Amino acid sequence: MSTFHPSELSIAPRAASDEDEALDDGGPNGALGPTGRPKRHIPEPPLLNGHGPAKVLALCNQKGGVGKTTSTINLGAALTEFGRRVLIVDFDPQGALSVGLGIPAHQLERTIYNVIIERSASVTDSVIRTGVDNMDLLPSNIDLSAAEVQLVAEVGREHTLVRALRPVVDQYDYILIDCQPSLGLLTVNALAAADGVLIPLECEFFSLRGVALLIDTIEKVRERLNPKLEITGILATMFDPRTLHSREVIARVVERFQDIVFDSVINRTVRFPETTVAGAPITVWAPRSAGAKAYRHLAREVIAREVALPR
């Protein structure tokens, strides 16, 4: 396993600001949360005696700019705070996940592309240690854009990622796959490898239109490729509590999908672009911010749902 120490991670963490406090939707259990439902009690995550096998979650939405990459980084970092060992997989040729952790993906010689295309490539040789303890990265860059074409002629092409990840599944508690914004072969590979799908959904009307198509794809993958695949949850992102539009969208999502929707809601804030520049998760860059609290709450919900529905 290689190690990378980006200079950006030396930037000092930000202190909490008035904006952070204003965006915090805290309150006692039972009080109405931003989803319009009473907040449910989320138990303290249980301690682990060891690590693995990993629960594999694909963060997927064919619409771009809904917070998939941001959620992959910050959910992964929040899970480590509860003693979980996490591997985040950049499965998007844009390499945004790698860039978001301050890693110059375009300079890397070994990425997820090599692992899925070259038989001699080892996944352990391509994994990079990040600046977050117990969170590793399987990076990507523009080379991955060629994989979709190259895999077309392969036998069992939909299960290429499953085979690539198999050697490291027992080393982690969670493997989070950041999918590209499409429903092509790479995304199908991620769904075929996953135990669950976490759907980041922007609180904007047009985002609702694509969810039915995504769920239809998930159902087809479950029927034909991966019978264990389930929807772990829908995460409302880019929520602005000041606007009627955001509140109406989240109300419609909850009405349609009920308990599948997480209680955790990610508010729109300037903190997330700042973390990209810093090359660090918000739990490190602004640990007391509302965004950091929201992703810690999401991590607790993800763990609680796993406990309720064991591997």
Contacts in CASP RR format, 6 or more apart in sequence:
PFRMAT RR
TARGET T0000
AUTHOR 0000-0000-0000
METHOD contacts of the structure
MODEL  1
MSTFHPSELSIAPRAASDEDEALDDGGPNGALGPTGRPKRHIPEPPLLNG
HGPAKVLALCNQKGGVGKTTSTINLGAALTEFGRRVLIVDFDPQGALSVG
LGIPAHQLERTIYNVIIERSASVTDSVIRTGVDNMDLLPSNIDLSAAEVQ
LVAEVGREHTLVRALRPVVDQYDYILIDCQPSLGLLTVNALAAADGVLIP
LECEFFSLRGVALLIDTIEKVRERLNPKLEITGILATMFDPRTLHSREVI
ARVVERFQDIVFDSVINRTVRFPETTVAGAPITVWAPRSAGAKAYRHLAR
EVIAREVALPR
1 124 0 8 1.000
1 125 0 8 1.000
1 127 0 8 1.000
1 128 0 8 1.000
1 129 0 8 1.000
1 136 0 8 1.000
2 110 0 8 1.000
2 125 0 8 1.000
2 126 0 8 1.000
2 127 0 8 1.000
2 128 0 8 1.000
2 129 0 8 1.000
3 128 0 8 1.000
3 129 0 8 1.000
4 103 0 8 1.000
4 128 0 8 1.000
4 129 0 8 1.000
4 130 0 8 1.000
5 131 0 8 1.000
6 101 0 8 1.000
6 102 0 8 1.000
6 103 0 8 1.000
6 104 0 8 1.000
6 131 0 8 1.000
6 279 0 8 1.000
8 102 0 8 1.000
8 277 0 8 1.000
8 278 0 8 1.000
8 279 0 8 1.000
8 280 0 8 1.000
9 102 0 8 1.000
9 131 0 8 1.000
9 278 0 8 1.000
9 279 0 8 1.000
9 280 0 8 1.000
11 278 0 8 1.000
11 279 0 8 1.000
11 280 0 8 1.000
11 285 0 8 1.000
13 280 0 8 1.000
13 284 0 8 1.000
13 285 0 8 1.000
13 286 0 8 1.000
13 287 0 8 1.000
14 271 0 8 1.000
14 274 0 8 1.000
14 285 0 8 1.000
14 286 0 8 1.000
14 289 0 8 1.000
15 286 0 8 1.000
15 288 0 8 1.000
16 286 0 8 1.000
16 288 0 8 1.000
16 289 0 8 1.000
17 289 0 8 1.000
19 269 0 8 1.000
19 270 0 8 1.000
19 271 0 8 1.000
20 269 0 8 1.000
20 271 0 8 1.000
20 286 0 8 1.000
20 288 0 8 1.000
20 289 0 8 1.000
20 290 0 8 1.000
20 291 0 8 1.000
21 290 0 8 1.000
22 290 0 8 1.000
23 267 0 8 1.000
23 269 0 8 1.000
23 289 0 8 1.000
23 290 0 8 1.000
23 291 0 8 1.000
24 290 0 8 1.000
24 293 0 8 1.000
25 33 0 8 1.000
25 34 0 8 1.000
25 241 0 8 1.000
25 265 0 8 1.000
25 267 0 8 1.000
25 290 0 8 1.000
25 294 0 8 1.000
26 293 0 8 1.000
27 33 0 8 1.000
27 39 0 8 1.000
28 39 0 8 1.000
29 38 0 8 1.000
29 39 0 8 1.000
29 40 0 8 1.000
29 41 0 8 1.000
30 38 0 8 1.000
30 39 0 8 1.000
30 40 0 8 1.000
31 38 0 8 1.000
31 39 0 8 1.000
32 38 0 8 1.000
32 39 0 8 1.000
33 39 0 8 1.000
33 263 0 8 1.000
33 265 0 8 1.000
34 236 0 8 1.000
34 239 0 8 1.000
34 241 0 8 1.000
34 250 0 8 1.000
34 265 0 8 1.000
34 267 0 8 1.000
35 236 0 8 1.000
35 250 0 8 1.000
35 254 0 8 1.000
35 261 0 8 1.000
35 263 0 8 1.000
35 265 0 8 1.000
36 250 0 8 1.000
36 251 0 8 1.000
36 254 0 8 1.000
37 254 0 8 1.000
37 263 0 8 1.000
39 263 0 8 1.000
40 263 0 8 1.000
42 263 0 8 1.000
42 297 0 8 1.000
42 300 0 8 1.000
42 301 0 8 1.000
42 304 0 8 1.000
43 300 0 8 1.000
43 304 0 8 1.000
43 307 0 8 1.000
44 300 0 8 1.000
45 82 0 8 1.000
45 83 0 8 1.000
45 84 0 8 1.000
45 299 0 8 1.000
45 300 0 8 1.000
45 303 0 8 1.000
45 304 0 8 1.000
46 303 0 8 1.000
46 307 0 8 1.000
47 83 0 8 1.000
48 83 0 8 1.000
48 84 0 8 1.000
48 173 0 8 1.000
51 85 0 8 1.000
51 170 0 8 1.000
51 171 0 8 1.000
51 172 0 8 1.000
51 173 0 8 1.000
52 85 0 8 1.000
52 169 0 8 1.000
52 170 0 8 1.000
52 171 0 8 1.000
52 172 0 8 1.000
52 173 0 8 1.000
53 169 0 8 1.000
53 170 0 8 1.000
53 311 0 8 1.000
54 87 0 8 1.000
54 168 0 8 1.000
54 169 0 8 1.000
54 170 0 8 1.000
54 171 0 8 1.000
54 172 0 8 1.000
54 173 0 8 1.000
54 174 0 8 1.000
54 175 0 8 1.000
55 173 0 8 1.000
55 174 0 8 1.000
55 175 0 8 1.000
55 195 0 8 1.000
55 196 0 8 1.000
55 306 0 8 1.000
55 311 0 8 1.000
56 165 0 8 1.000
56 169 0 8 1.000
56 174 0 8 1.000
56 175 0 8 1.000
56 177 0 8 1.000
56 193 0 8 1.000
56 194 0 8 1.000
56 195 0 8 1.000
56 196 0 8 1.000
57 174 0 8 1.000
57 175 0 8 1.000
57 176 0 8 1.000
57 177 0 8 1.000
57 194 0 8 1.000
57 195 0 8 1.000
57 196 0 8 1.000
57 197 0 8 1.000
57 198 0 8 1.000
57 232 0 8 1.000
57 302 0 8 1.000
58 177 0 8 1.000
58 179 0 8 1.000
58 187 0 8 1.000
58 190 0 8 1.000
58 191 0 8 1.000
58 193 0 8 1.000
58 194 0 8 1.000
58 196 0 8 1.000
58 197 0 8 1.000
58 198 0 8 1.000
59 68 0 8 1.000
59 71 0 8 1.000
59 72 0 8 1.000
59 75 0 8 1.000
59 176 0 8 1.000
59 177 0 8 1.000
59 178 0 8 1.000
59 179 0 8 1.000
59 197 0 8 1.000
59 198 0 8 1.000
59 199 0 8 1.000
59 200 0 8 1.000
60 68 0 8 1.000
60 179 0 8 1.000
60 187 0 8 1.000
60 190 0 8 1.000
60 191 0 8 1.000
60 197 0 8 1.000
60 198 0 8 1.000
60 199 0 8 1.000
60 214 0 8 1.000
61 68 0 8 1.000
61 179 0 8 1.000
61 181 0 8 1.000
61 199 0 8 1.000
61 200 0 8 1.000
61 201 0 8 1.000
61 207 0 8 1.000
61 211 0 8 1.000
61 214 0 8 1.000
62 181 0 8 1.000
62 182 0 8 1.000
62 183 0 8 1.000
62 187 0 8 1.000
62 210 0 8 1.000
62 213 0 8 1.000
62 214 0 8 1.000
63 181 0 8 1.000
63 202 0 8 1.000
63 206 0 8 1.000
63 207 0 8 1.000
63 210 0 8 1.000
64 181 0 8 1.000
65 181 0 8 1.000
65 202 0 8 1.000
66 200 0 8 1.000
66 201 0 8 1.000
66 202 0 8 1.000
66 207 0 8 1.000
66 237 0 8 1.000
66 238 0 8 1.000
67 200 0 8 1.000
67 202 0 8 1.000
67 237 0 8 1.000
67 238 0 8 1.000
67 266 0 8 1.000
68 178 0 8 1.000
68 179 0 8 1.000
68 181 0 8 1.000
68 200 0 8 1.000
69 92 0 8 1.000
69 96 0 8 1.000
69 97 0 8 1.000
69 100 0 8 1.000
69 178 0 8 1.000
70 237 0 8 1.000
70 266 0 8 1.000
70 272 0 8 1.000
70 275 0 8 1.000
71 198 0 8 1.000
71 200 0 8 1.000
71 235 0 8 1.000
71 237 0 8 1.000
71 266 0 8 1.000
71 295 0 8 1.000
71 298 0 8 1.000
72 88 0 8 1.000
72 97 0 8 1.000
72 176 0 8 1.000
72 177 0 8 1.000
72 178 0 8 1.000
73 88 0 8 1.000
73 97 0 8 1.000
73 100 0 8 1.000
73 101 0 8 1.000
73 275 0 8 1.000
73 281 0 8 1.000
74 275 0 8 1.000
74 281 0 8 1.000
74 282 0 8 1.000
74 283 0 8 1.000
74 291 0 8 1.000
74 292 0 8 1.000
74 295 0 8 1.000
75 176 0 8 1.000
75 198 0 8 1.000
75 295 0 8 1.000
75 298 0 8 1.000
75 299 0 8 1.000
75 302 0 8 1.000
76 86 0 8 1.000
76 88 0 8 1.000
76 132 0 8 1.000
76 135 0 8 1.000
76 174 0 8 1.000
76 176 0 8 1.000
76 281 0 8 1.000
76 299 0 8 1.000
77 86 0 8 1.000
77 132 0 8 1.000
77 135 0 8 1.000
77 281 0 8 1.000
77 282 0 8 1.000
77 283 0 8 1.000
77 284 0 8 1.000
77 295 0 8 1.000
78 281 0 8 1.000
78 283 0 8 1.000
78 292 0 8 1.000
78 295 0 8 1.000
78 296 0 8 1.000
78 298 0 8 1.000
78 299 0 8 1.000
79 86 0 8 1.000
79 135 0 8 1.000
79 173 0 8 1.000
79 174 0 8 1.000
79 299 0 8 1.000
79 302 0 8 1.000
79 303 0 8 1.000
80 86 0 8 1.000
80 132 0 8 1.000
80 133 0 8 1.000
80 134 0 8 1.000
80 135 0 8 1.000
81 283 0 8 1.000
81 296 0 8 1.000
81 299 0 8 1.000
82 299 0 8 1.000
82 300 0 8 1.000
82 303 0 8 1.000
83 134 0 8 1.000
83 173 0 8 1.000
84 134 0 8 1.000
84 173 0 8 1.000
84 174 0 8 1.000
84 303 0 8 1.000
85 134 0 8 1.000
85 135 0 8 1.000
85 171 0 8 1.000
85 172 0 8 1.000
85 173 0 8 1.000
85 174 0 8 1.000
86 134 0 8 1.000
86 135 0 8 1.000
86 136 0 8 1.000
86 172 0 8 1.000
86 173 0 8 1.000
86 174 0 8 1.000
86 175 0 8 1.000
86 176 0 8 1.000
87 127 0 8 1.000
87 135 0 8 1.000
87 136 0 8 1.000
87 137 0 8 1.000
87 138 0 8 1.000
87 168 0 8 1.000
87 171 0 8 1.000
87 172 0 8 1.000
87 174 0 8 1.000
87 175 0 8 1.000
87 176 0 8 1.000
88 97 0 8 1.000
88 130 0 8 1.000
88 135 0 8 1.000
88 136 0 8 1.000
88 137 0 8 1.000
88 138 0 8 1.000
88 175 0 8 1.000
88 176 0 8 1.000
88 177 0 8 1.000
88 178 0 8 1.000
89 97 0 8 1.000
89 112 0 8 1.000
89 137 0 8 1.000
89 138 0 8 1.000
89 165 0 8 1.000
89 175 0 8 1.000
89 176 0 8 1.000
89 177 0 8 1.000
89 178 0 8 1.000
90 96 0 8 1.000
90 97 0 8 1.000
90 98 0 8 1.000
90 105 0 8 1.000
90 111 0 8 1.000
90 112 0 8 1.000
90 137 0 8 1.000
90 138 0 8 1.000
90 139 0 8 1.000
90 140 0 8 1.000
90 178 0 8 1.000
91 112 0 8 1.000
91 140 0 8 1.000
91 144 0 8 1.000
91 161 0 8 1.000
91 177 0 8 1.000
91 178 0 8 1.000
91 179 0 8 1.000
91 180 0 8 1.000
91 186 0 8 1.000
91 187 0 8 1.000
91 189 0 8 1.000
91 190 0 8 1.000
92 140 0 8 1.000
92 144 0 8 1.000
92 178 0 8 1.000
92 179 0 8 1.000
92 180 0 8 1.000
92 181 0 8 1.000
92 186 0 8 1.000
93 140 0 8 1.000
93 141 0 8 1.000
93 142 0 8 1.000
93 143 0 8 1.000
93 144 0 8 1.000
93 145 0 8 1.000
93 180 0 8 1.000
94 142 0 8 1.000
94 180 0 8 1.000
95 105 0 8 1.000
95 139 0 8 1.000
95 140 0 8 1.000
95 141 0 8 1.000
95 142 0 8 1.000
95 144 0 8 1.000
96 178 0 8 1.000
97 137 0 8 1.000
97 139 0 8 1.000
97 140 0 8 1.000
97 178 0 8 1.000
98 104 0 8 1.000
98 105 0 8 1.000
98 108 0 8 1.000
98 137 0 8 1.000
98 139 0 8 1.000
98 140 0 8 1.000
98 141 0 8 1.000
99 105 0 8 1.000
99 276 0 8 1.000
100 275 0 8 1.000
100 276 0 8 1.000
100 279 0 8 1.000
101 130 0 8 1.000
101 131 0 8 1.000
101 137 0 8 1.000
101 279 0 8 1.000
101 280 0 8 1.000
101 281 0 8 1.000
102 279 0 8 1.000
102 280 0 8 1.000
103 128 0 8 1.000
103 130 0 8 1.000
103 137 0 8 1.000
103 139 0 8 1.000
105 111 0 8 1.000
105 139 0 8 1.000
105 140 0 8 1.000
105 141 0 8 1.000
106 141 0 8 1.000
106 142 0 8 1.000
108 128 0 8 1.000
108 139 0 8 1.000
108 141 0 8 1.000
110 121 0 8 1.000
110 125 0 8 1.000
110 126 0 8 1.000
111 126 0 8 1.000
111 138 0 8 1.000
111 139 0 8 1.000
111 140 0 8 1.000
111 141 0 8 1.000
111 143 0 8 1.000
111 144 0 8 1.000
112 126 0 8 1.000
112 138 0 8 1.000
112 139 0 8 1.000
112 140 0 8 1.000
112 144 0 8 1.000
112 164 0 8 1.000
113 140 0 8 1.000
113 141 0 8 1.000
113 143 0 8 1.000
113 144 0 8 1.000
113 146 0 8 1.000
113 147 0 8 1.000
114 121 0 8 1.000
114 126 0 8 1.000
114 143 0 8 1.000
115 121 0 8 1.000
115 122 0 8 1.000
115 123 0 8 1.000
115 126 0 8 1.000
115 138 0 8 1.000
115 164 0 8 1.000
116 147 0 8 1.000
116 151 0 8 1.000
116 160 0 8 1.000
116 161 0 8 1.000
116 164 0 8 1.000
116 189 0 8 1.000
117 147 0 8 1.000
117 150 0 8 1.000
117 151 0 8 1.000
122 167 0 8 1.000
123 138 0 8 1.000
123 164 0 8 1.000
123 165 0 8 1.000
123 167 0 8 1.000
123 168 0 8 1.000
124 167 0 8 1.000
124 168 0 8 1.000
126 138 0 8 1.000
126 139 0 8 1.000
127 136 0 8 1.000
127 137 0 8 1.000
127 138 0 8 1.000
127 168 0 8 1.000
128 136 0 8 1.000
128 137 0 8 1.000
128 138 0 8 1.000
128 139 0 8 1.000
129 136 0 8 1.000
129 137 0 8 1.000
130 136 0 8 1.000
130 137 0 8 1.000
131 280 0 8 1.000
132 280 0 8 1.000
132 281 0 8 1.000
132 284 0 8 1.000
136 172 0 8 1.000
144 186 0 8 1.000
147 186 0 8 1.000
148 184 0 8 1.000
148 185 0 8 1.000
148 186 0 8 1.000
151 157 0 8 1.000
151 160 0 8 1.000
151 185 0 8 1.000
151 189 0 8 1.000
152 185 0 8 1.000
154 160 0 8 1.000
157 185 0 8 1.000
157 189 0 8 1.000
158 185 0 8 1.000
158 188 0 8 1.000
158 189 0 8 1.000
158 192 0 8 1.000
158 225 0 8 1.000
159 189 0 8 1.000
159 192 0 8 1.000
159 193 0 8 1.000
159 225 0 8 1.000
160 189 0 8 1.000
161 177 0 8 1.000
161 189 0 8 1.000
161 190 0 8 1.000
161 192 0 8 1.000
161 193 0 8 1.000
162 189 0 8 1.000
162 192 0 8 1.000
162 193 0 8 1.000
165 175 0 8 1.000
165 193 0 8 1.000
168 175 0 8 1.000
169 175 0 8 1.000
174 302 0 8 1.000
177 190 0 8 1.000
177 193 0 8 1.000
177 194 0 8 1.000
179 186 0 8 1.000
179 187 0 8 1.000
179 190 0 8 1.000
180 186 0 8 1.000
180 187 0 8 1.000
183 213 0 8 1.000
183 214 0 8 1.000
183 217 0 8 1.000
187 217 0 8 1.000
188 217 0 8 1.000
188 221 0 8 1.000
188 225 0 8 1.000
191 197 0 8 1.000
191 217 0 8 1.000
191 218 0 8 1.000
191 221 0 8 1.000
191 225 0 8 1.000
191 226 0 8 1.000
191 229 0 8 1.000
192 221 0 8 1.000
192 225 0 8 1.000
192 226 0 8 1.000
192 229 0 8 1.000
193 226 0 8 1.000
194 226 0 8 1.000
194 229 0 8 1.000
195 228 0 8 1.000
195 229 0 8 1.000
195 230 0 8 1.000
195 311 0 8 1.000
196 229 0 8 1.000
196 230 0 8 1.000
196 231 0 8 1.000
196 232 0 8 1.000
197 218 0 8 1.000
197 229 0 8 1.000
197 230 0 8 1.000
197 231 0 8 1.000
197 232 0 8 1.000
197 233 0 8 1.000
198 232 0 8 1.000
198 233 0 8 1.000
198 234 0 8 1.000
198 235 0 8 1.000
198 302 0 8 1.000
199 211 0 8 1.000
199 214 0 8 1.000
199 231 0 8 1.000
199 233 0 8 1.000
199 234 0 8 1.000
199 235 0 8 1.000
200 235 0 8 1.000
200 237 0 8 1.000
200 266 0 8 1.000
201 207 0 8 1.000
201 208 0 8 1.000
201 211 0 8 1.000
201 234 0 8 1.000
201 235 0 8 1.000
201 236 0 8 1.000
201 237 0 8 1.000
201 253 0 8 1.000
202 237 0 8 1.000
202 238 0 8 1.000
203 236 0 8 1.000
203 237 0 8 1.000
203 238 0 8 1.000
203 239 0 8 1.000
203 240 0 8 1.000
203 245 0 8 1.000
203 246 0 8 1.000
203 249 0 8 1.000
203 250 0 8 1.000
204 238 0 8 1.000
204 245 0 8 1.000
204 246 0 8 1.000
204 249 0 8 1.000
205 245 0 8 1.000
205 249 0 8 1.000
207 249 0 8 1.000
208 249 0 8 1.000
208 252 0 8 1.000
208 253 0 8 1.000
211 234 0 8 1.000
215 231 0 8 1.000
218 229 0 8 1.000
218 231 0 8 1.000
221 229 0 8 1.000
222 229 0 8 1.000
222 230 0 8 1.000
230 309 0 8 1.000
231 260 0 8 1.000
232 302 0 8 1.000
232 305 0 8 1.000
233 260 0 8 1.000
233 261 0 8 1.000
233 262 0 8 1.000
233 305 0 8 1.000
234 253 0 8 1.000
234 257 0 8 1.000
234 260 0 8 1.000
234 261 0 8 1.000
234 262 0 8 1.000
235 262 0 8 1.000
235 264 0 8 1.000
235 265 0 8 1.000
235 266 0 8 1.000
235 298 0 8 1.000
236 250 0 8 1.000
236 253 0 8 1.000
236 261 0 8 1.000
236 262 0 8 1.000
236 265 0 8 1.000
236 266 0 8 1.000
237 265 0 8 1.000
237 266 0 8 1.000
238 266 0 8 1.000
238 267 0 8 1.000
238 268 0 8 1.000
239 246 0 8 1.000
239 250 0 8 1.000
239 265 0 8 1.000
239 266 0 8 1.000
239 267 0 8 1.000
239 268 0 8 1.000
240 246 0 8 1.000
240 267 0 8 1.000
240 268 0 8 1.000
241 247 0 8 1.000
241 267 0 8 1.000
250 265 0 8 1.000
253 261 0 8 1.000
254 261 0 8 1.000
262 298 0 8 1.000
262 301 0 8 1.000
263 297 0 8 1.000
263 301 0 8 1.000
264 294 0 8 1.000
264 295 0 8 1.000
264 297 0 8 1.000
264 298 0 8 1.000
264 301 0 8 1.000
265 294 0 8 1.000
266 291 0 8 1.000
266 294 0 8 1.000
266 295 0 8 1.000
266 298 0 8 1.000
267 290 0 8 1.000
267 291 0 8 1.000
267 294 0 8 1.000
269 289 0 8 1.000
269 290 0 8 1.000
269 291 0 8 1.000
271 282 0 8 1.000
271 285 0 8 1.000
271 286 0 8 1.000
271 289 0 8 1.000
271 291 0 8 1.000
272 282 0 8 1.000
272 291 0 8 1.000
274 285 0 8 1.000
274 286 0 8 1.000
275 281 0 8 1.000
275 282 0 8 1.000
275 285 0 8 1.000
275 286 0 8 1.000
278 285 0 8 1.000
279 285 0 8 1.000
281 295 0 8 1.000
282 289 0 8 1.000
282 291 0 8 1.000
282 292 0 8 1.000
282 295 0 8 1.000
283 292 0 8 1.000
283 295 0 8 1.000
283 296 0 8 1.000
286 292 0 8 1.000
END
